[in-house]
Amino acid sequence: MDEGARIEMLARIFGASVPGVEVGIGDDAAVLSAEHARGRIVWTIDEQVEGSHFQRALLGWRDIGWRSFMAAASDLAAMGAAPWSALCALVLPDDVDDTALEQIAVGQRDAAVAVGAPIVGGNLARGTTLSMATTLLGTCDRAVTRSGARPGDGLWMAGHVGLAAAGLRALQAGRGSEPSFGAAVAAWRGPRALIAEGRAMGPVACAAIDVSDGLARDAGHIAQASGVELVLDEVALRSDTELNEAAAALGIDPLELALHGGEDYALVIASPAPIEGFRRIGEARSGRGLGLRSQSGERELEPRGFDHFRK
């Protein structure tokens, strides 16, 4: 199909009416009603680039679309925002045909429906590398940032860490179909932004972040922004049965995966009180940096994880 036909196909897939959207796909830009956005508008963008964020051989086309949308939606969850609407821009190399584009769009659409943020526009371009940029708008009364953790706060987590990394390693080793890796492969291929959990913590959490680049790296961002020391509890991090099963099959320490594996999109928050859906994994205290507490004592922890500009 030519560009016009492809845009018409996307409009059919994405087409949806939603409160606050006056003009959607088909014009030069979407038009949103400011009256709908009571409180604060939370605005994010995420780019997924083949070779940096995913390997096409390990995913279906729908998976690629789904993952690209959920990565952006997770940023809204981390701020305690309710998704509103989205824009998606795609750069397509010549070997992405019409059938592949349709399945990518179906994945994006399904993810948009799952989080409640219809796709109201975007852009198509031709290029040498497949990439997808997703812009998401959300609304909230109070946005939770990384900088509010205080000494005495508990550190709490919703979701898994390390499981997606285990799934990726299993797929790279050609072992993704083995029963031990079922949950891990699903975690990497089909992550879910924890929107409901984000909304639950939004009114009360002091600080929050989503774990996209590894728990140690992302928890380190909270510690740095808040000017505190975060101490992670090794026993709590080793309590994930599904991660332990996948790590044992790979012959890898599950703690390594939990601390430094990425793309799980768990939510980590600092809060003085527990919040439904979150389990305690540590605490904040006076000081700077990141530590790990085990049964044998404490040690300093390097905030290591995925970095776009380091190999």
N, C-alpha and C positions, 0 to 999 in steps of 0.2 A: 504493500500500500504506500501511497505517497503521504506527505506530511498531513495534508488535510484529512485524509481518510483515517490516518492513525489518531489524530485528535478527536475525530468523531467517535472512533471506537472507545477511546478513553473516556469521553463524555458519557457514553452509554454505560460503561462499567462503574464510573464514579458517581454518576448522576444521583443526587439525593437532595431533598429539601431539608433545611435545618433552621431553627429559630435564630434570627440575627444575621442570616446570610441573604442579602437582597439580590445579588447577582453572582452566579457561580461560573462554571466552565462555559466558554463560548464567546466571551468578550475580552477586551484588552486586559482587564483586571477584575478580581472579585471585589464586591462591595459588601461590607459588613456594617451592621447597625451598631453604633456606639451605645445606644440605649440598652442593648442586650448585655454589654460587658460591664456589669456592676462590680464595684470593688476594683481589683487590680487585674491588668492584663499581663500574662506571663507568655513570653515569646522565645522560641528556641529554633535552632536549625542544626541538622546533623547530616553529614555526608558519608555515604558508604561507597568505597572505591574498590573495584576488583583488583586483587593482588595485595591490597593493604588490609581490607576488612573481611574479605571472603575469597574463597576459591570456587569458581563456578563448577568444577568437577565434583565437588562434595555436596552440592545443593541442587534442588529443583528450582525452576524459574519462579514458581510461586513462593518458595522459601525465601528467595532473594528479595522479592517485594515485601514480604511480611517482615523480615528482619530489618530492612531499611526503615520501615515506618515505626516499628516498636523501639528502635534505638532512640529515635527522637521523642517518642511518647514517654519514655522513661525519664527524660529530663523534666517533663511536667510533673510526673509522679513525685520526683525528688523535691519539688518546690511546694507540694501540696495543692496543685492546681487541678481543676476539672478541664479536660480537653474540650475545645470548641470547634476548631476547623483547621484544615491543613492545605498546604501547597506542596506539590511534588515535581521536581525537575529531574529529567533523565537525560543522560548522555549515552547514546547508543552507537556502538561500533557496527560495522557492516554485517558481522556474523550473528547479530541478534535479529531474528526474523520476526514477522508479524505474530506468529504463534507464540514465540517466546515473550514478546512485548505484552501480548494479551495476558499471559500467565503471571508476569511480573505485576501487571496492573491488578489482576484478581487478588494476588497476595497483598498488595497495598490496600485495596478496597476492603478485604476481609479484616485486616488489622485495624483499619480506620473504623469499621463497624464495631469491632471488639472493644475499642477504647472510647467510642462515641464522638469521633471527630471527623466528619465527612471531608473528603478531598474536594475543594472548591476551585482549584485551578493549578497551574504549573507551567512547565515548559518542556519542549522536546528539542534536542540538538544532536547532531551527528559528531562523533569523535572517535578516537582510537582506543579508549578504555571505557568499559561500562561503569557508570557511576550514577548514584541517585542521591539527590539532596532533598531532604524533607524539612519543611518549615511548619511548625505547629504553634497555634495560639491556644492559650488556656486562660481561665479566669479563677480568681480566688479572693477571699477577703484578706488573707494574710499569707505572704510568700515566705517560705522557710528557706534560709540561706545556709551557707557553710560556716558562717562566722559567729554563731550564737552559743556554742558549747561552753559550759562553765565547769570549773572544778566541782566534783560531787555528782555531776550528771552520770546516769548510766548510759552505756552504749548498747543500742538495740538493733536488731536486724530482722527484716522480713525477706523471705526467699532463700535461695541457695547461693553459695559461692563455691567456685571450683568445679561445679558439675559441667558447665558448658566447655571449659577447657579440657576436661576429661573426654567429653564427646568429640571434640575436635581432634584430639590426639588419637582416639580410636579410629576415626574416619581416615586420618592421614596414614595410619598403619594398615588400612584395609580390613579393619575388624569391627566396623560399625554395626554389622548385623548380628553380632554376638549378644546373647541375652544379658550379659553383665553390663552392657552399655546402652540398654534401651532408654533409660531415663536421661542419661548423659547426652546421647545423640539428640534426643528430643529437645533438651535444654539449649543446645547450640543451634539447631536448625529452626526451632520455633520459640524463641524467647517471648516472654510476656511482660509488658510494662505493668507495674503493680499500682495501678491507678487507685483502686479502692483503698489499699493500704496507705497510699500517699494522702488521700483525702482524710483518712482516719487520724493520721499523725499531724496533719496540717495545723489544727488549732492549738496544739500543745507542745510540739517538738521545739527544741531550742536550736538545733542545727540538723542538716540532712544532706545526703548525697546518694546518687545511685552508683552501683558498682559496675562500671563498664570496663575499666582498665586494670582491675585487680583490687582486692580488698585492702591490701597494705598501701598501695598507691593512693586509692581514693580516700581511705581513712586518714592518710597523711595530709590530704587537702583540708579536711576538717580541722585537724590539729594545727596546721599552719595558719589557716584563716582565723581560727578562734583563739590562738595563742595559748593552747593548753597541751598537755601530754595525754594521748590516748593509750590505754593499756588494753590489749586484746587478750582474751582468755583462751588458751590452747585447748583446754578440755571442751569448752563450748564449740570450738571450731572443728573438733574431731568427732562430733556427735551426729553427723549426717550419714545415715545408713546407706543411702544411694551413692553418695560420693565415696564412701569407704569401699563399697563393692567395686565400683569402677576403678578406683585407684589401685586396689589389690590386683585386679585383672591386668592392669598396665604395669604393675611393679613400681609404682610411684608413691611417695609419701603423700597421703591426702592433705596434710597440712600445707605442703608446697603448692598444691593446686588451689586450696582454699585462700591462701594469702596472695598468690601472684597470678592466678588464672583470671581471665576477664570475660566479659560479654554475658554475665549472668543477669545483670540488671536487678540485683537485689537492692533493697533500700537499707541504708545504715543511718541511724539517727541518734542524736544525743537528747536525752530527756530525763528529768528528775524522777519520773514515775513510769511504770510499765504502760504500754499501749497494746490493745488487742491486736493480735496478728504478728507481733514482734517478740523475739526472744533475746535475752540478754547475752552479749558477747564481750563485755568489758565495761570500762568506765573512763571518765575524764578526771584528771587531777592537775594540780599546779605543776608547771614545768613546760617543757617544749618537746615535741617530737612524738615518737611512736615506740611502744614497748610491747613485749609478749610475755605473759605470765604462764608458767607451766608448774607442774608439781614440784619441780626442783629449784624454782626461783624465777627471776625475771631477767630478760636481756633486751637490749636495744634492737629494734626491728627496722630494717631498711625499707623505706616506702617505694619498693620496686614493683613495677607492673608494665603494662603496655605504654609505649611512648611512640608517637607517630614519627619522630625524627631521630630515633635511636634504633639501631638494628640489634 
